[in-house]
Amino acid sequence: MLGINFHYLLRRLVGKPTCDKHPTARLGPSARIINIGNDSALIKIGAGTIVEGSLLTFAHGGQITVGQWCYIGEGSRIWSAGQIDIGNRVMISHNVNIFDNLTHPVDPVSRHQHFRAIATVGHPNRVDLGERPVLIDDDAWIAAGAMVLRGVTIGKAAIVGAGAVVTHDVPPFAIVAGNPARVIRYVGSADAETSDTVNGKDRPPRTGRHHVY
Ligand SMILES: CC(C)(COP(=O)(O)OP(=O)(O)OC[C@H]1O[C@@H](n2cnc3c(N)ncnc32)[C@H](O)[C@@H]1OP(=O)(O)O)[C@@H](O)C(=O)NCCC(=O)NCCS
């Protein structure tokens, strides 16, 4: 239905690390699992989740957990050097960027050294990229072209509008938009309950709030 992800199959075939993927999770043809961290357990993808974008861990650190029934759209990049946790039923549209780190040092000399290392010998095993964890809670929706930067928590069922740049925490049920993102209104109510079922079917095992595989 989604097509075959040859990149993932090839990496598995040659014994390279990929991810800890629930058997019912699916990787589309455009998905990329770039696990520089060298341990498949560093990237976890939960039941029913569909990935069309890229999940990347750095050599010096990084862990990504994606819960159940999430969607990560084409062209989206989730890059972790620290910890990025995505809850259940989270919708991440296309061309979204989520970073828990600065990606490169701020100091220009260190930045060039970092680039030179990547270009010649590969990602360094020791570097400080200002890592701060990112959490995207259950039922959030990150719309097309949005950017979620280091240290941010997106609250339950919150919506990040298209093209928004999120630099601060987003409260549960808030809708944020703009650069930097600000709350424009709230959706639903704090006592609204969402469901793991579709027409009463396909309920994956419930064993916790996040990271259930
Ligand atoms: C420029 C950058 C490095 C600054 O990040 P930072 O050091 O975490 O930012 P700071 O904590 O110093 O933020 C200071 C203020 O600027 C705001 N801010 C930071 N980055 C912002 C951005 N990209 N857009 C809008 N506002 C931003 C913060 O909200 C904060 O505002 P406040 O003072 O009102 O709270 C970061 O925004 C960035 O662009 N990182 C690169 C991500 C990237 O493109 N990686 C992949 C490509 S290689």
The ligand as an SDF file (V2000), in Angstrom:
LIG
                    3D

 48 50  0  0  0  0  0  0  0  0999 V2000
   19.3790   30.4050   15.7780 C   0  0  0  0  0  0  0  0  0  0  0  0
   19.2400   29.3020   16.7890 C   0  0  0  0  0  0  0  0  0  0  0  0
   20.5240   28.4920   16.8060 C   0  0  0  0  0  0  0  0  0  0  0  0
   19.0140   29.9450   18.1460 C   0  0  0  0  0  0  0  0  0  0  0  0
   18.6190   28.9350   19.0290 O   0  0  0  0  0  0  0  0  0  0  0  0
   18.7620   29.0900   20.6190 P   0  0  0  0  0  0  0  0  0  0  0  0
   20.1730   29.3490   20.9980 O   0  0  0  0  0  0  0  0  0  0  0  0
   18.1390   27.8830   21.2270 O   0  0  0  0  0  0  0  0  0  0  0  0
   17.9030   30.3680   20.9230 O   0  0  0  0  0  0  0  0  0  0  0  0
   17.8620   31.1990   22.2580 P   0  0  0  0  0  0  0  0  0  0  0  0
   17.5440   30.2890   23.4110 O   0  0  0  0  0  0  0  0  0  0  0  0
   19.0860   32.0220   22.4180 O   0  0  0  0  0  0  0  0  0  0  0  0
   16.6030   32.1370   21.9980 O   0  0  0  0  0  0  0  0  0  0  0  0
   16.5710   33.5270   22.3310 C   0  0  0  0  0  0  0  0  0  0  0  0
   15.2360   34.1070   21.9150 C   0  0  0  0  0  0  0  0  0  0  0  0
   15.0950   34.0390   20.5090 O   0  0  0  0  0  0  0  0  0  0  0  0
   13.9480   33.2640   20.1460 C   0  0  0  0  0  0  0  0  0  0  0  0
   14.3200   32.4070   19.0130 N   0  0  0  0  0  0  0  0  0  0  0  0
   15.3300   31.5230   18.9770 C   0  0  0  0  0  0  0  0  0  0  0  0
   15.3900   30.9310   17.7750 N   0  0  0  0  0  0  0  0  0  0  0  0
   14.3790   31.4460   17.0430 C   0  0  0  0  0  0  0  0  0  0  0  0
   13.9320   31.2280   15.7260 C   0  0  0  0  0  0  0  0  0  0  0  0
   14.5430   30.3430   14.9090 N   0  0  0  0  0  0  0  0  0  0  0  0
   12.8650   31.9160   15.2950 N   0  0  0  0  0  0  0  0  0  0  0  0
   12.2620   32.8140   16.1110 C   0  0  0  0  0  0  0  0  0  0  0  0
   12.6600   33.0900   17.3730 N   0  0  0  0  0  0  0  0  0  0  0  0
   13.6980   32.4100   17.8240 C   0  0  0  0  0  0  0  0  0  0  0  0
   13.6210   32.4400   21.4020 C   0  0  0  0  0  0  0  0  0  0  0  0
   12.2420   32.1730   21.4980 O   0  0  0  0  0  0  0  0  0  0  0  0
   14.0460   33.3930   22.4950 C   0  0  0  0  0  0  0  0  0  0  0  0
   13.0000   34.3440   22.6600 O   0  0  0  0  0  0  0  0  0  0  0  0
   12.6600   34.9810   24.0950 P   0  0  0  0  0  0  0  0  0  0  0  0
   13.8900   35.7280   24.5090 O   0  0  0  0  0  0  0  0  0  0  0  0
   11.4880   35.8290   23.8200 O   0  0  0  0  0  0  0  0  0  0  0  0
   12.3730   33.8290   25.0110 O   0  0  0  0  0  0  0  0  0  0  0  0
   18.0480   28.3680   16.4470 C   0  0  0  0  0  0  0  0  0  0  0  0
   16.8660   29.1180   16.3950 O   0  0  0  0  0  0  0  0  0  0  0  0
   18.2260   27.6960   15.1060 C   0  0  0  0  0  0  0  0  0  0  0  0
   17.8690   28.2260   14.0730 O   0  0  0  0  0  0  0  0  0  0  0  0
   18.8390   26.4660   15.1100 N   0  0  0  0  0  0  0  0  0  0  0  0
   19.2180   25.7650   13.9260 C   0  0  0  0  0  0  0  0  0  0  0  0
   18.2450   24.6990   13.5870 C   0  0  0  0  0  0  0  0  0  0  0  0
   18.5210   24.1730   12.1960 C   0  0  0  0  0  0  0  0  0  0  0  0
   18.1850   24.7990   11.2240 O   0  0  0  0  0  0  0  0  0  0  0  0
   19.1160   22.9660   12.1400 N   0  0  0  0  0  0  0  0  0  0  0  0
   19.2850   22.1780   10.9360 C   0  0  0  0  0  0  0  0  0  0  0  0
   20.1090   22.7960    9.8930 C   0  0  0  0  0  0  0  0  0  0  0  0
   21.8320   22.4340    9.8930 S   0  0  0  0  0  0  0  0  0  0  0  0
  1  2  1  0
  2  3  1  0
  2  4  1  0
  2 36  1  0
  4  5  1  0
  5  6  1  0
  6  7  2  0
  6  8  1  0
  6  9  1  0
  9 10  1  0
 10 11  2  0
 10 12  1  0
 10 13  1  0
 13 14  1  0
 14 15  1  0
 15 16  1  0
 15 30  1  0
 16 17  1  0
 17 18  1  0
 17 28  1  0
 18 19  1  0
 18 27  1  0
 19 20  2  0
 20 21  1  0
 21 22  1  0
 21 27  2  0
 22 23  1  0
 22 24  2  0
 24 25  1  0
 25 26  2  0
 26 27  1  0
 28 29  1  0
 28 30  1  0
 30 31  1  0
 31 32  1  0
 32 33  2  0
 32 34  1  0
 32 35  1  0
 36 37  1  0
 36 38  1  0
 38 39  2  0
 38 40  1  0
 40 41  1  0
 41 42  1  0
 42 43  1  0
 43 44  2  0
 43 45  1  0
 45 46  1  0
 46 47  1  0
 47 48  1  0
M  END
$$$$
